Amino acid sequence: MINDKGHPDRHHEEVAVGQTVAICRCWQSEKFPYCDGTHRKINAETGDKVGPAIVKAVAE
């Protein structure tokens, strides 16, 4: 999917230790850079199988 919403190409997001977040990979989320489930509609329309990147912060 193309970044046609003008989202920034790079992000620095802080996630608390133990927190799990879903990061958008379809570039269409209204909550970008976080996933809002928009990929489901896109997948149904295009046959793609893109989904979010699930990230869990752990202590170093």
Jmol script that loads the backbone (N, CA, C; Angstrom):
load data "model"
ATOM      1  N   MET A   1       0.857  -1.177   0.000  1.00  0.00           N
ATOM      2  CA  MET A   1       0.000   0.000   0.000  1.00  0.00           C
ATOM      3  C   MET A   1       0.898   1.233   0.000  1.00  0.00           C
ATOM      4  N   ILE A   2       0.436   2.238  -0.649  1.00  0.00           N
ATOM      5  CA  ILE A   2       1.196   3.477  -0.792  1.00  0.00           C
ATOM      6  C   ILE A   2       0.845   4.436   0.330  1.00  0.00           C
ATOM      7  N   ASN A   3       1.838   5.177   0.791  1.00  0.00           N
ATOM      8  CA  ASN A   3       1.632   6.205   1.809  1.00  0.00           C
ATOM      9  C   ASN A   3       1.000   7.430   1.155  1.00  0.00           C
ATOM     10  N   ASP A   4      -0.304   7.354   0.889  1.00  0.00           N
ATOM     11  CA  ASP A   4      -0.981   8.469   0.238  1.00  0.00           C
ATOM     12  C   ASP A   4      -1.650   9.415   1.238  1.00  0.00           C
ATOM     13  N   LYS A   5      -1.427   9.190   2.522  1.00  0.00           N
ATOM     14  CA  LYS A   5      -1.976  10.068   3.554  1.00  0.00           C
ATOM     15  C   LYS A   5      -0.926  11.039   4.087  1.00  0.00           C
ATOM     16  N   GLY A   6       0.296  10.965   3.561  1.00  0.00           N
ATOM     17  CA  GLY A   6       1.348  11.883   3.965  1.00  0.00           C
ATOM     18  C   GLY A   6       1.916  11.625   5.350  1.00  0.00           C
ATOM     19  N   HIS A   7       1.827  10.377   5.823  1.00  0.00           N
ATOM     20  CA  HIS A   7       2.416  10.043   7.115  1.00  0.00           C
ATOM     21  C   HIS A   7       3.936  10.179   7.039  1.00  0.00           C
ATOM     22  N   PRO A   8       4.587  10.599   8.137  1.00  0.00           N
ATOM     23  CA  PRO A   8       6.045  10.671   8.126  1.00  0.00           C
ATOM     24  C   PRO A   8       6.658   9.291   7.882  1.00  0.00           C
ATOM     25  N   ASP A   9       7.779   9.257   7.187  1.00  0.00           N
ATOM     26  CA  ASP A   9       8.434   7.989   6.859  1.00  0.00           C
ATOM     27  C   ASP A   9       9.151   7.362   8.047  1.00  0.00           C
ATOM     28  N   ARG A  10       9.542   8.167   9.017  1.00  0.00           N
ATOM     29  CA  ARG A  10      10.276   7.649  10.173  1.00  0.00           C
ATOM     30  C   ARG A  10       9.589   8.082  11.461  1.00  0.00           C
ATOM     31  N   HIS A  11       9.674   7.205  12.466  1.00  0.00           N
ATOM     32  CA  HIS A  11       9.008   7.468  13.744  1.00  0.00           C
ATOM     33  C   HIS A  11       9.919   7.066  14.882  1.00  0.00           C
ATOM     34  N   HIS A  12       9.732   7.729  15.983  1.00  0.00           N
ATOM     35  CA  HIS A  12      10.364   7.318  17.232  1.00  0.00           C
ATOM     36  C   HIS A  12       9.240   7.237  18.247  1.00  0.00           C
ATOM     37  N   GLU A  13       8.860   6.039  18.601  1.00  0.00           N
ATOM     38  CA  GLU A  13       7.767   5.832  19.542  1.00  0.00           C
ATOM     39  C   GLU A  13       8.328   5.190  20.798  1.00  0.00           C
ATOM     40  N   GLU A  14       7.924   5.699  21.947  1.00  0.00           N
ATOM     41  CA  GLU A  14       8.340   5.095  23.205  1.00  0.00           C
ATOM     42  C   GLU A  14       7.216   4.209  23.718  1.00  0.00           C
ATOM     43  N   VAL A  15       7.593   2.998  24.096  1.00  0.00           N
ATOM     44  CA  VAL A  15       6.633   2.019  24.585  1.00  0.00           C
ATOM     45  C   VAL A  15       7.097   1.578  25.961  1.00  0.00           C
ATOM     46  N   ALA A  16       6.198   1.612  26.929  1.00  0.00           N
ATOM     47  CA  ALA A  16       6.543   1.221  28.300  1.00  0.00           C
ATOM     48  C   ALA A  16       6.875  -0.268  28.350  1.00  0.00           C
ATOM     49  N   VAL A  17       7.804  -0.626  29.244  1.00  0.00           N
ATOM     50  CA  VAL A  17       8.176  -2.035  29.416  1.00  0.00           C
ATOM     51  C   VAL A  17       6.914  -2.837  29.725  1.00  0.00           C
ATOM     52  N   GLY A  18       6.750  -3.937  29.020  1.00  0.00           N
ATOM     53  CA  GLY A  18       5.601  -4.807  29.190  1.00  0.00           C
ATOM     54  C   GLY A  18       4.424  -4.443  28.293  1.00  0.00           C
ATOM     55  N   GLN A  19       4.450  -3.265  27.674  1.00  0.00           N
ATOM     56  CA  GLN A  19       3.362  -2.844  26.793  1.00  0.00           C
ATOM     57  C   GLN A  19       3.513  -3.487  25.418  1.00  0.00           C
ATOM     58  N   THR A  20       2.404  -3.886  24.840  1.00  0.00           N
ATOM     59  CA  THR A  20       2.373  -4.434  23.489  1.00  0.00           C
ATOM     60  C   THR A  20       1.601  -3.471  22.603  1.00  0.00           C
ATOM     61  N   VAL A  21       2.152  -3.156  21.437  1.00  0.00           N
ATOM     62  CA  VAL A  21       1.481  -2.259  20.496  1.00  0.00           C
ATOM     63  C   VAL A  21       1.465  -2.896  19.112  1.00  0.00           C
ATOM     64  N   ALA A  22       0.488  -2.491  18.314  1.00  0.00           N
ATOM     65  CA  ALA A  22       0.379  -2.943  16.933  1.00  0.00           C
ATOM     66  C   ALA A  22       0.745  -1.764  16.041  1.00  0.00           C
ATOM     67  N   ILE A  23       1.810  -1.913  15.265  1.00  0.00           N
ATOM     68  CA  ILE A  23       2.302  -0.856  14.389  1.00  0.00           C
ATOM     69  C   ILE A  23       1.770  -1.089  12.978  1.00  0.00           C
ATOM     70  N   CYS A  24       1.166  -0.051  12.409  1.00  0.00           N
ATOM     71  CA  CYS A  24       0.554  -0.132  11.080  1.00  0.00           C
ATOM     72  C   CYS A  24       1.603  -0.389  10.001  1.00  0.00           C
ATOM     73  N   ARG A  25       1.282  -1.300   9.078  1.00  0.00           N
ATOM     74  CA  ARG A  25       2.142  -1.543   7.918  1.00  0.00           C
ATOM     75  C   ARG A  25       1.433  -1.257   6.606  1.00  0.00           C
ATOM     76  N   CYS A  26       0.129  -0.911   6.670  1.00  0.00           N
ATOM     77  CA  CYS A  26      -0.602  -0.638   5.425  1.00  0.00           C
ATOM     78  C   CYS A  26      -0.604   0.851   5.075  1.00  0.00           C
ATOM     79  N   TRP A  27      -0.143   1.696   5.965  1.00  0.00           N
ATOM     80  CA  TRP A  27      -0.042   3.153   5.785  1.00  0.00           C
ATOM     81  C   TRP A  27      -1.389   3.862   5.741  1.00  0.00           C
ATOM     82  N   GLN A  28      -2.485   3.192   6.066  1.00  0.00           N
ATOM     83  CA  GLN A  28      -3.799   3.815   5.945  1.00  0.00           C
ATOM     84  C   GLN A  28      -4.498   4.064   7.281  1.00  0.00           C
ATOM     85  N   SER A  29      -3.892   3.681   8.384  1.00  0.00           N
ATOM     86  CA  SER A  29      -4.507   3.846   9.695  1.00  0.00           C
ATOM     87  C   SER A  29      -4.731   5.315  10.036  1.00  0.00           C
ATOM     88  N   GLU A  30      -5.895   5.620  10.607  1.00  0.00           N
ATOM     89  CA  GLU A  30      -6.174   6.977  11.086  1.00  0.00           C
ATOM     90  C   GLU A  30      -5.415   7.249  12.383  1.00  0.00           C
ATOM     91  N   LYS A  31      -4.884   6.214  13.028  1.00  0.00           N
ATOM     92  CA  LYS A  31      -4.107   6.346  14.263  1.00  0.00           C
ATOM     93  C   LYS A  31      -2.617   6.127  13.998  1.00  0.00           C
ATOM     94  N   PHE A  32      -2.194   6.237  12.758  1.00  0.00           N
ATOM     95  CA  PHE A  32      -0.817   5.969  12.355  1.00  0.00           C
ATOM     96  C   PHE A  32       0.157   6.687  13.279  1.00  0.00           C
ATOM     97  N   PRO A  33       1.203   6.035  13.759  1.00  0.00           N
ATOM     98  CA  PRO A  33       1.796   4.789  13.296  1.00  0.00           C
ATOM     99  C   PRO A  33       1.177   3.534  13.914  1.00  0.00           C
ATOM    100  N   TYR A  34       0.122   3.703  14.711  1.00  0.00           N
ATOM    101  CA  TYR A  34      -0.506   2.543  15.329  1.00  0.00           C
ATOM    102  C   TYR A  34      -1.623   1.995  14.439  1.00  0.00           C
ATOM    103  N   CYS A  35      -1.829   0.706  14.507  1.00  0.00           N
ATOM    104  CA  CYS A  35      -2.856   0.028  13.711  1.00  0.00           C
ATOM    105  C   CYS A  35      -4.241   0.321  14.273  1.00  0.00           C
ATOM    106  N   ASP A  36      -5.191   0.588  13.388  1.00  0.00           N
ATOM    107  CA  ASP A  36      -6.590   0.738  13.792  1.00  0.00           C
ATOM    108  C   ASP A  36      -7.484  -0.287  13.095  1.00  0.00           C
ATOM    109  N   GLY A  37      -6.883  -1.270  12.436  1.00  0.00           N
ATOM    110  CA  GLY A  37      -7.639  -2.335  11.774  1.00  0.00           C
ATOM    111  C   GLY A  37      -8.015  -2.047  10.328  1.00  0.00           C
ATOM    112  N   THR A  38      -7.613  -0.892   9.803  1.00  0.00           N
ATOM    113  CA  THR A  38      -7.942  -0.526   8.426  1.00  0.00           C
ATOM    114  C   THR A  38      -7.470  -1.574   7.427  1.00  0.00           C
ATOM    115  N   HIS A  39      -6.389  -2.288   7.743  1.00  0.00           N
ATOM    116  CA  HIS A  39      -5.837  -3.288   6.823  1.00  0.00           C
ATOM    117  C   HIS A  39      -6.860  -4.365   6.472  1.00  0.00           C
ATOM    118  N   ARG A  40      -7.807  -4.630   7.358  1.00  0.00           N
ATOM    119  CA  ARG A  40      -8.819  -5.666   7.071  1.00  0.00           C
ATOM    120  C   ARG A  40      -9.636  -5.289   5.838  1.00  0.00           C
ATOM    121  N   LYS A  41     -10.056  -4.040   5.760  1.00  0.00           N
ATOM    122  CA  LYS A  41     -10.829  -3.569   4.606  1.00  0.00           C
ATOM    123  C   LYS A  41      -9.970  -3.625   3.345  1.00  0.00           C
ATOM    124  N   ILE A  42      -8.734  -3.170   3.449  1.00  0.00           N
ATOM    125  CA  ILE A  42      -7.826  -3.176   2.300  1.00  0.00           C
ATOM    126  C   ILE A  42      -7.571  -4.603   1.833  1.00  0.00           C
ATOM    127  N   ASN A  43      -7.343  -5.516   2.770  1.00  0.00           N
ATOM    128  CA  ASN A  43      -7.117  -6.919   2.418  1.00  0.00           C
ATOM    129  C   ASN A  43      -8.312  -7.498   1.676  1.00  0.00           C
ATOM    130  N   ALA A  44      -9.526  -7.187   2.140  1.00  0.00           N
ATOM    131  CA  ALA A  44     -10.730  -7.697   1.489  1.00  0.00           C
ATOM    132  C   ALA A  44     -10.876  -7.149   0.073  1.00  0.00           C
ATOM    133  N   GLU A  45     -10.505  -5.883  -0.112  1.00  0.00           N
ATOM    134  CA  GLU A  45     -10.638  -5.245  -1.421  1.00  0.00           C
ATOM    135  C   GLU A  45      -9.568  -5.681  -2.415  1.00  0.00           C
ATOM    136  N   THR A  46      -8.357  -5.934  -1.913  1.00  0.00           N
ATOM    137  CA  THR A  46      -7.226  -6.173  -2.812  1.00  0.00           C
ATOM    138  C   THR A  46      -6.713  -7.607  -2.820  1.00  0.00           C
ATOM    139  N   GLY A  47      -7.102  -8.400  -1.817  1.00  0.00           N
ATOM    140  CA  GLY A  47      -6.573  -9.755  -1.714  1.00  0.00           C
ATOM    141  C   GLY A  47      -5.229  -9.804  -1.017  1.00  0.00           C
ATOM    142  N   ASP A  48      -4.740  -8.651  -0.534  1.00  0.00           N
ATOM    143  CA  ASP A  48      -3.482  -8.621   0.221  1.00  0.00           C
ATOM    144  C   ASP A  48      -3.668  -9.327   1.552  1.00  0.00           C
ATOM    145  N   LYS A  49      -2.562  -9.575   2.219  1.00  0.00           N
ATOM    146  CA  LYS A  49      -2.592 -10.206   3.533  1.00  0.00           C
ATOM    147  C   LYS A  49      -1.715  -9.440   4.511  1.00  0.00           C
ATOM    148  N   VAL A  50      -1.670  -8.123   4.343  1.00  0.00           N
ATOM    149  CA  VAL A  50      -0.855  -7.300   5.228  1.00  0.00           C
ATOM    150  C   VAL A  50      -1.557  -7.154   6.577  1.00  0.00           C
ATOM    151  N   GLY A  51      -0.774  -7.086   7.615  1.00  0.00           N
ATOM    152  CA  GLY A  51      -1.287  -6.868   8.967  1.00  0.00           C
ATOM    153  C   GLY A  51      -0.272  -6.060   9.743  1.00  0.00           C
ATOM    154  N   PRO A  52      -0.574  -5.745  10.972  1.00  0.00           N
ATOM    155  CA  PRO A  52       0.331  -4.919  11.761  1.00  0.00           C
ATOM    156  C   PRO A  52       1.558  -5.690  12.232  1.00  0.00           C
ATOM    157  N   ALA A  53       2.574  -4.934  12.598  1.00  0.00           N
ATOM    158  CA  ALA A  53       3.727  -5.508  13.291  1.00  0.00           C
ATOM    159  C   ALA A  53       3.410  -5.407  14.782  1.00  0.00           C
ATOM    160  N   ILE A  54       3.405  -6.538  15.482  1.00  0.00           N
ATOM    161  CA  ILE A  54       3.110  -6.548  16.910  1.00  0.00           C
ATOM    162  C   ILE A  54       4.431  -6.450  17.654  1.00  0.00           C
ATOM    163  N   VAL A  55       4.548  -5.442  18.528  1.00  0.00           N
ATOM    164  CA  VAL A  55       5.797  -5.179  19.242  1.00  0.00           C
ATOM    165  C   VAL A  55       5.529  -5.171  20.736  1.00  0.00           C
ATOM    166  N   LYS A  56       6.360  -5.868  21.496  1.00  0.00           N
ATOM    167  CA  LYS A  56       6.254  -5.841  22.953  1.00  0.00           C
ATOM    168  C   LYS A  56       7.579  -5.344  23.515  1.00  0.00           C
ATOM    169  N   ALA A  57       7.489  -4.323  24.347  1.00  0.00           N
ATOM    170  CA  ALA A  57       8.696  -3.751  24.961  1.00  0.00           C
ATOM    171  C   ALA A  57       9.127  -4.617  26.126  1.00  0.00           C
ATOM    172  N   VAL A  58      10.421  -4.928  26.174  1.00  0.00           N
ATOM    173  CA  VAL A  58      10.978  -5.712  27.268  1.00  0.00           C
ATOM    174  C   VAL A  58      12.136  -4.947  27.875  1.00  0.00           C
ATOM    175  N   ALA A  59      12.419  -5.224  29.114  1.00  0.00           N
ATOM    176  CA  ALA A  59      13.529  -4.571  29.812  1.00  0.00           C
ATOM    177  C   ALA A  59      14.845  -5.036  29.201  1.00  0.00           C
ATOM    178  N   GLU A  60      15.802  -4.146  29.164  1.00  0.00           N
ATOM    179  CA  GLU A  60      17.119  -4.496  28.599  1.00  0.00           C
ATOM    180  C   GLU A  60      17.956  -5.239  29.591  1.00  0.00           C
TER     181      GLU A  60
END
end "model"
wireframe off; spacefill off
backbone 0.3
color backbone group
